[in-house]
Amino acid sequence: MKKNRLWLTMVSLMGASVTVASASFTGFYAGGSIGAAMLQGTHQYSNGTSAPAGKQKVNALGYLAGGNFGYIRQMGDSKLVLGGEAFATMAGPNAKKDLQIPDGSIEGKVNISQKMFFGAAIIVGAVMNPKVMMYTKLAYEMDKFELKYTNLTYGTVPAEKFTKSVRGIVPSLGALCKVSNSLLVGGEYSYALIGKLEPRKDATVINGAQRGYSYTPTEHRVVAKIVYLF
Protein backbone atom coordinates (compact mmCIF):
# COMPACT_ATOMS: atom_id res chain seq x y z
CA MET A 1 0.00 0.00 0.00
CA LYS A 2 2.80 2.38 0.89
CA LYS A 3 4.55 1.67 -2.41
CA ASN A 4 1.33 2.27 -4.33
CA ARG A 5 0.81 5.55 -2.52
CA LEU A 6 4.40 6.55 -3.27
CA TRP A 7 3.91 5.85 -6.98
CA LEU A 8 0.63 7.75 -7.02
CA THR A 9 2.29 10.69 -5.30
CA MET A 10 5.16 10.71 -7.81
CA VAL A 11 2.76 10.49 -10.76
CA SER A 12 0.69 13.35 -9.32
CA LEU A 13 3.77 15.51 -8.85
CA MET A 14 4.92 14.78 -12.40
CA GLY A 15 1.50 15.68 -13.74
CA ALA A 16 1.48 18.90 -11.76
CA SER A 17 4.96 19.82 -13.00
CA VAL A 18 3.95 19.21 -16.63
CA THR A 19 0.87 21.41 -16.14
CA VAL A 20 2.95 24.22 -14.66
CA ALA A 21 5.55 23.92 -17.43
CA SER A 22 2.84 23.94 -20.08
CA ALA A 23 1.33 27.06 -18.55
CA SER A 24 4.64 28.94 -18.57
CA PHE A 25 5.44 31.06 -21.60
CA THR A 26 8.92 32.13 -20.54
CA GLY A 27 12.28 31.84 -22.25
CA PHE A 28 14.41 32.64 -25.24
CA TYR A 29 13.01 31.41 -28.53
CA ALA A 30 13.81 31.04 -32.22
CA GLY A 31 11.41 30.40 -35.02
CA GLY A 32 10.35 30.75 -38.62
CA SER A 33 7.34 31.98 -40.57
CA ILE A 34 5.85 31.51 -44.02
CA GLY A 35 2.86 33.23 -45.56
CA ALA A 36 1.63 35.86 -47.99
CA ALA A 37 1.51 39.64 -48.31
CA MET A 38 -0.79 41.98 -50.22
CA LEU A 39 1.15 45.11 -51.18
CA GLN A 40 -1.01 48.16 -51.89
CA GLY A 41 -0.55 51.84 -52.59
CA THR A 42 -0.46 54.51 -55.29
CA HIS A 43 2.48 55.17 -57.58
CA GLN A 44 2.64 58.77 -58.74
CA TYR A 45 4.40 59.93 -61.89
CA SER A 46 4.86 63.62 -62.67
CA ASN A 47 5.97 64.96 -66.02
CA GLY A 48 6.62 68.64 -65.39
CA THR A 49 5.66 71.17 -62.75
CA SER A 50 2.66 72.44 -64.74
CA ALA A 51 1.26 69.04 -65.76
CA PRO A 52 -1.04 67.02 -63.47
CA ALA A 53 0.48 63.90 -61.98
CA GLY A 54 -0.35 60.44 -63.24
CA LYS A 55 -1.50 58.04 -60.52
CA GLN A 56 -1.58 54.27 -60.75
CA LYS A 57 -2.96 51.93 -58.11
CA VAL A 58 -0.41 49.24 -57.27
CA ASN A 59 -1.61 45.91 -55.84
CA ALA A 60 0.63 42.87 -55.68
CA LEU A 61 0.36 39.51 -53.92
CA GLY A 62 3.54 37.68 -52.96
CA TYR A 63 5.16 35.23 -50.58
CA LEU A 64 6.82 35.88 -47.20
CA ALA A 65 9.45 33.62 -45.62
CA GLY A 66 11.54 34.58 -42.63
CA GLY A 67 12.98 33.91 -39.22
CA ASN A 68 12.95 35.51 -35.79
CA PHE A 69 14.44 35.20 -32.34
CA GLY A 70 13.59 36.83 -29.04
CA TYR A 71 12.59 36.49 -25.41
CA ILE A 72 9.22 36.35 -23.66
CA ARG A 73 8.39 36.21 -19.98
CA GLN A 74 5.17 35.32 -18.24
CA MET A 75 4.91 37.70 -15.31
CA GLY A 76 4.74 35.57 -12.16
CA ASP A 77 1.38 33.89 -11.67
CA SER A 78 -0.42 36.39 -13.87
CA LYS A 79 -1.60 35.86 -17.44
CA LEU A 80 0.50 38.78 -18.71
CA VAL A 81 3.39 38.01 -21.08
CA LEU A 82 5.98 40.62 -22.10
CA GLY A 83 8.87 40.31 -24.52
CA GLY A 84 10.69 41.41 -27.61
CA GLU A 85 12.10 39.98 -30.81
CA ALA A 86 14.23 40.66 -33.88
CA PHE A 87 13.22 39.40 -37.31
CA ALA A 88 14.19 39.26 -41.00
CA THR A 89 11.92 38.25 -43.87
CA MET A 90 12.30 37.72 -47.62
CA ALA A 91 9.38 39.15 -49.60
CA GLY A 92 7.99 38.49 -53.07
CA PRO A 93 5.27 41.03 -54.01
CA ASN A 94 5.86 42.42 -57.50
CA ALA A 95 3.73 44.73 -59.68
CA LYS A 96 4.00 46.40 -63.12
CA LYS A 97 2.27 49.62 -64.19
CA ASP A 98 2.33 52.05 -67.12
CA LEU A 99 3.64 55.59 -66.68
CA GLN A 100 1.01 58.00 -67.93
CA ILE A 101 -0.28 61.44 -67.02
CA PRO A 102 -4.03 62.13 -67.49
CA ASP A 103 -4.97 62.21 -71.20
CA GLY A 104 -1.30 61.66 -72.07
CA SER A 105 0.49 58.92 -73.92
CA ILE A 106 2.24 56.06 -72.15
CA GLU A 107 5.84 57.11 -71.48
CA GLY A 108 7.18 53.91 -69.98
CA LYS A 109 6.59 51.19 -67.44
CA VAL A 110 7.45 50.74 -63.77
CA ASN A 111 8.12 47.43 -62.03
CA ILE A 112 7.88 47.67 -58.22
CA SER A 113 9.19 44.71 -56.21
CA GLN A 114 9.57 44.27 -52.49
CA LYS A 115 12.76 42.38 -51.62
CA MET A 116 12.92 42.02 -47.84
CA PHE A 117 12.32 43.64 -44.47
CA PHE A 118 13.90 43.35 -41.04
CA GLY A 119 13.49 45.01 -37.66
CA ALA A 120 12.60 44.65 -33.99
CA ALA A 121 9.35 44.46 -32.04
CA ILE A 122 7.89 44.60 -28.54
CA ILE A 123 5.35 41.94 -27.54
CA VAL A 124 2.45 42.10 -25.08
CA GLY A 125 0.51 38.88 -24.62
CA ALA A 126 -2.06 37.12 -22.47
CA VAL A 127 -2.20 33.43 -21.54
CA MET A 128 -5.69 32.17 -22.39
CA ASN A 129 -5.18 28.64 -21.04
CA PRO A 130 -2.15 26.43 -20.28
CA LYS A 131 -1.48 25.91 -24.00
CA VAL A 132 -2.60 29.09 -25.79
CA MET A 133 -1.23 32.63 -25.76
CA MET A 134 -2.74 35.59 -27.62
CA TYR A 135 -0.52 38.60 -28.27
CA THR A 136 -0.13 41.98 -29.88
CA LYS A 137 3.14 43.18 -31.37
CA LEU A 138 4.45 46.56 -32.46
CA ALA A 139 7.45 46.54 -34.79
CA TYR A 140 9.77 49.13 -36.26
CA GLU A 141 11.26 47.83 -39.49
CA MET A 142 13.32 48.60 -42.57
CA ASP A 143 11.84 47.62 -45.95
CA LYS A 144 13.90 47.22 -49.13
CA PHE A 145 12.32 47.86 -52.55
CA GLU A 146 13.52 47.82 -56.13
CA LEU A 147 11.89 50.11 -58.73
CA LYS A 148 12.69 49.51 -62.40
CA TYR A 149 11.59 51.98 -65.07
CA THR A 150 11.72 50.67 -68.66
CA ASN A 151 10.58 51.65 -72.18
CA LEU A 152 11.10 55.29 -71.27
CA THR A 153 10.29 57.68 -74.12
CA TYR A 154 11.94 60.74 -72.56
CA GLY A 155 15.44 61.66 -71.46
CA THR A 156 18.68 60.17 -72.66
CA VAL A 157 18.33 56.64 -71.25
CA PRO A 158 15.58 54.06 -71.95
CA ALA A 159 15.64 52.59 -68.43
CA GLU A 160 16.36 53.48 -64.81
CA LYS A 161 16.65 51.32 -61.71
CA PHE A 162 16.51 52.39 -58.06
CA THR A 163 17.00 50.43 -54.84
CA LYS A 164 15.36 52.16 -51.92
CA SER A 165 15.10 51.33 -48.21
CA VAL A 166 12.42 52.94 -46.06
CA ARG A 167 11.30 52.58 -42.44
CA GLY A 168 7.84 51.68 -41.24
CA ILE A 169 5.65 50.88 -38.21
CA VAL A 170 3.92 47.49 -38.16
CA PRO A 171 1.23 46.49 -35.60
CA SER A 172 0.33 42.79 -35.41
CA LEU A 173 -2.10 40.36 -33.77
CA GLY A 174 -1.29 36.71 -33.26
CA ALA A 175 -1.69 33.49 -31.31
CA LEU A 176 0.63 30.65 -30.33
CA CYS A 177 -0.35 27.16 -29.20
CA LYS A 178 1.93 24.73 -27.38
CA VAL A 179 2.36 21.40 -29.13
CA SER A 180 4.82 20.50 -26.37
CA ASN A 181 6.57 22.42 -23.60
CA SER A 182 9.08 23.76 -26.13
CA LEU A 183 7.39 23.61 -29.55
CA LEU A 184 4.75 26.22 -30.41
CA VAL A 185 2.76 26.83 -33.60
CA GLY A 186 0.47 29.67 -34.51
CA GLY A 187 -0.43 32.48 -36.86
CA GLU A 188 -0.08 36.24 -37.16
CA TYR A 189 -1.72 39.12 -39.03
CA SER A 190 0.15 42.41 -39.59
CA TYR A 191 -0.62 45.74 -41.22
CA ALA A 192 2.53 47.48 -42.40
CA LEU A 193 2.60 51.29 -42.61
CA ILE A 194 5.64 51.63 -44.85
CA GLY A 195 7.31 54.99 -45.50
CA LYS A 196 7.18 56.93 -48.76
CA LEU A 197 9.47 55.91 -51.62
CA GLU A 198 10.69 58.76 -53.81
CA PRO A 199 13.37 57.44 -56.19
CA ARG A 200 13.38 60.50 -58.46
CA LYS A 201 12.49 64.14 -57.95
CA ASP A 202 13.99 66.53 -60.50
CA ALA A 203 14.98 69.89 -59.04
CA THR A 204 15.49 71.44 -62.49
CA VAL A 205 14.13 71.01 -65.99
CA ILE A 206 15.69 68.00 -67.74
CA ASN A 207 14.95 67.53 -71.44
CA GLY A 208 12.01 69.90 -71.25
CA ALA A 209 10.34 68.77 -68.00
CA GLN A 210 10.80 68.21 -64.30
CA ARG A 211 9.86 64.61 -63.67
CA GLY A 212 9.39 62.65 -60.49
CA TYR A 213 8.35 59.26 -59.14
CA SER A 214 6.88 58.41 -55.73
CA TYR A 215 5.17 55.45 -54.11
CA THR A 216 3.59 55.21 -50.65
CA PRO A 217 2.84 51.56 -49.88
CA THR A 218 0.90 49.73 -47.19
CA GLU A 219 0.80 45.96 -46.78
CA HIS A 220 -1.44 43.27 -45.30
CA ARG A 221 0.49 40.21 -44.08
CA VAL A 222 -0.66 36.78 -42.91
CA VAL A 223 1.85 34.14 -41.81
CA ALA A 224 1.97 30.75 -40.13
CA LYS A 225 4.62 30.48 -37.40
CA ILE A 226 6.61 27.76 -35.69
CA VAL A 227 8.61 28.62 -32.57
CA TYR A 228 11.03 26.68 -30.37
CA LEU A 229 11.07 27.92 -26.77
CA PHE A 230 14.34 27.21 -24.98
C-alpha positions as CSV (number, residue, x, y, z in Angstrom):
1,M,0.0,0.0,0.0
2,K,2.8,2.4,0.9
3,K,4.5,1.7,-2.4
4,N,1.3,2.3,-4.3
5,R,0.8,5.5,-2.5
6,L,4.4,6.5,-3.3
7,W,3.9,5.8,-7.0
8,L,0.6,7.7,-7.0
9,T,2.3,10.7,-5.3
10,M,5.2,10.7,-7.8
11,V,2.8,10.5,-10.8
12,S,0.7,13.4,-9.3
13,L,3.8,15.5,-8.9
14,M,4.9,14.8,-12.4
15,G,1.5,15.7,-13.7
16,A,1.5,18.9,-11.8
17,S,5.0,19.8,-13.0
18,V,3.9,19.2,-16.6
19,T,0.9,21.4,-16.1
20,V,3.0,24.2,-14.7
21,A,5.6,23.9,-17.4
22,S,2.8,23.9,-20.1
23,A,1.3,27.1,-18.6
24,S,4.6,28.9,-18.6
25,F,5.4,31.1,-21.6
26,T,8.9,32.1,-20.5
27,G,12.3,31.8,-22.2
28,F,14.4,32.6,-25.2
29,Y,13.0,31.4,-28.5
30,A,13.8,31.0,-32.2
31,G,11.4,30.4,-35.0
32,G,10.4,30.7,-38.6
33,S,7.3,32.0,-40.6
34,I,5.8,31.5,-44.0
35,G,2.9,33.2,-45.6
36,A,1.6,35.9,-48.0
37,A,1.5,39.6,-48.3
38,M,-0.8,42.0,-50.2
39,L,1.2,45.1,-51.2
40,Q,-1.0,48.2,-51.9
41,G,-0.6,51.8,-52.6
42,T,-0.5,54.5,-55.3
43,H,2.5,55.2,-57.6
44,Q,2.6,58.8,-58.7
45,Y,4.4,59.9,-61.9
46,S,4.9,63.6,-62.7
47,N,6.0,65.0,-66.0
48,G,6.6,68.6,-65.4
49,T,5.7,71.2,-62.7
50,S,2.7,72.4,-64.7
51,A,1.3,69.0,-65.8
52,P,-1.0,67.0,-63.5
53,A,0.5,63.9,-62.0
54,G,-0.3,60.4,-63.2
55,K,-1.5,58.0,-60.5
56,Q,-1.6,54.3,-60.8
57,K,-3.0,51.9,-58.1
58,V,-0.4,49.2,-57.3
59,N,-1.6,45.9,-55.8
60,A,0.6,42.9,-55.7
61,L,0.4,39.5,-53.9
62,G,3.5,37.7,-53.0
63,Y,5.2,35.2,-50.6
64,L,6.8,35.9,-47.2
65,A,9.4,33.6,-45.6
66,G,11.5,34.6,-42.6
67,G,13.0,33.9,-39.2
68,N,13.0,35.5,-35.8
69,F,14.4,35.2,-32.3
70,G,13.6,36.8,-29.0
71,Y,12.6,36.5,-25.4
72,I,9.2,36.3,-23.7
73,R,8.4,36.2,-20.0
74,Q,5.2,35.3,-18.2
75,M,4.9,37.7,-15.3
76,G,4.7,35.6,-12.2
77,D,1.4,33.9,-11.7
78,S,-0.4,36.4,-13.9
79,K,-1.6,35.9,-17.4
80,L,0.5,38.8,-18.7
81,V,3.4,38.0,-21.1
82,L,6.0,40.6,-22.1
83,G,8.9,40.3,-24.5
84,G,10.7,41.4,-27.6
85,E,12.1,40.0,-30.8
86,A,14.2,40.7,-33.9
87,F,13.2,39.4,-37.3
88,A,14.2,39.3,-41.0
89,T,11.9,38.2,-43.9
90,M,12.3,37.7,-47.6
91,A,9.4,39.2,-49.6
92,G,8.0,38.5,-53.1
93,P,5.3,41.0,-54.0
94,N,5.9,42.4,-57.5
95,A,3.7,44.7,-59.7
96,K,4.0,46.4,-63.1
97,K,2.3,49.6,-64.2
98,D,2.3,52.0,-67.1
99,L,3.6,55.6,-66.7
100,Q,1.0,58.0,-67.9
101,I,-0.3,61.4,-67.0
102,P,-4.0,62.1,-67.5
103,D,-5.0,62.2,-71.2
104,G,-1.3,61.7,-72.1
105,S,0.5,58.9,-73.9
106,I,2.2,56.1,-72.1
107,E,5.8,57.1,-71.5
108,G,7.2,53.9,-70.0
109,K,6.6,51.2,-67.4
110,V,7.5,50.7,-63.8
111,N,8.1,47.4,-62.0
112,I,7.9,47.7,-58.2
113,S,9.2,44.7,-56.2
114,Q,9.6,44.3,-52.5
115,K,12.8,42.4,-51.6
116,M,12.9,42.0,-47.8
117,F,12.3,43.6,-44.5
118,F,13.9,43.3,-41.0
119,G,13.5,45.0,-37.7
120,A,12.6,44.6,-34.0
121,A,9.4,44.5,-32.0
122,I,7.9,44.6,-28.5
123,I,5.4,41.9,-27.5
124,V,2.4,42.1,-25.1
125,G,0.5,38.9,-24.6
126,A,-2.1,37.1,-22.5
127,V,-2.2,33.4,-21.5
128,M,-5.7,32.2,-22.4
129,N,-5.2,28.6,-21.0
130,P,-2.2,26.4,-20.3
131,K,-1.5,25.9,-24.0
132,V,-2.6,29.1,-25.8
133,M,-1.2,32.6,-25.8
134,M,-2.7,35.6,-27.6
135,Y,-0.5,38.6,-28.3
136,T,-0.1,42.0,-29.9
137,K,3.1,43.2,-31.4
138,L,4.5,46.6,-32.5
139,A,7.4,46.5,-34.8
140,Y,9.8,49.1,-36.3
141,E,11.3,47.8,-39.5
142,M,13.3,48.6,-42.6
143,D,11.8,47.6,-46.0
144,K,13.9,47.2,-49.1
145,F,12.3,47.9,-52.5
146,E,13.5,47.8,-56.1
147,L,11.9,50.1,-58.7
148,K,12.7,49.5,-62.4
149,Y,11.6,52.0,-65.1
150,T,11.7,50.7,-68.7
151,N,10.6,51.6,-72.2
152,L,11.1,55.3,-71.3
153,T,10.3,57.7,-74.1
154,Y,11.9,60.7,-72.6
155,G,15.4,61.7,-71.5
156,T,18.7,60.2,-72.7
157,V,18.3,56.6,-71.3
158,P,15.6,54.1,-72.0
159,A,15.6,52.6,-68.4
160,E,16.4,53.5,-64.8
161,K,16.7,51.3,-61.7
162,F,16.5,52.4,-58.1
163,T,17.0,50.4,-54.8
164,K,15.4,52.2,-51.9
165,S,15.1,51.3,-48.2
166,V,12.4,52.9,-46.1
167,R,11.3,52.6,-42.4
168,G,7.8,51.7,-41.2
169,I,5.6,50.9,-38.2
170,V,3.9,47.5,-38.2
171,P,1.2,46.5,-35.6
172,S,0.3,42.8,-35.4
173,L,-2.1,40.4,-33.8
174,G,-1.3,36.7,-33.3
175,A,-1.7,33.5,-31.3
176,L,0.6,30.7,-30.3
177,C,-0.3,27.2,-29.2
178,K,1.9,24.7,-27.4
179,V,2.4,21.4,-29.1
180,S,4.8,20.5,-26.4
181,N,6.6,22.4,-23.6
182,S,9.1,23.8,-26.1
183,L,7.4,23.6,-29.5
184,L,4.7,26.2,-30.4
185,V,2.8,26.8,-33.6
186,G,0.5,29.7,-34.5
187,G,-0.4,32.5,-36.9
188,E,-0.1,36.2,-37.2
189,Y,-1.7,39.1,-39.0
190,S,0.1,42.4,-39.6
191,Y,-0.6,45.7,-41.2
192,A,2.5,47.5,-42.4
193,L,2.6,51.3,-42.6
194,I,5.6,51.6,-44.9
195,G,7.3,55.0,-45.5
196,K,7.2,56.9,-48.8
197,L,9.5,55.9,-51.6
198,E,10.7,58.8,-53.8
199,P,13.4,57.4,-56.2
200,R,13.4,60.5,-58.5
201,K,12.5,64.1,-57.9
202,D,14.0,66.5,-60.5
203,A,15.0,69.9,-59.0
204,T,15.5,71.4,-62.5
205,V,14.1,71.0,-66.0
206,I,15.7,68.0,-67.7
207,N,14.9,67.5,-71.4
208,G,12.0,69.9,-71.3
209,A,10.3,68.8,-68.0
210,Q,10.8,68.2,-64.3
211,R,9.9,64.6,-63.7
212,G,9.4,62.6,-60.5
213,Y,8.3,59.3,-59.1
214,S,6.9,58.4,-55.7
215,Y,5.2,55.5,-54.1
216,T,3.6,55.2,-50.6
217,P,2.8,51.6,-49.9
218,T,0.9,49.7,-47.2
219,E,0.8,46.0,-46.8
220,H,-1.4,43.3,-45.3
221,R,0.5,40.2,-44.1
222,V,-0.7,36.8,-42.9
223,V,1.8,34.1,-41.8
224,A,2.0,30.7,-40.1
225,K,4.6,30.5,-37.4
226,I,6.6,27.8,-35.7
227,V,8.6,28.6,-32.6
228,Y,11.0,26.7,-30.4
229,L,11.1,27.9,-26.8
230,F,14.3,27.2,-25.0
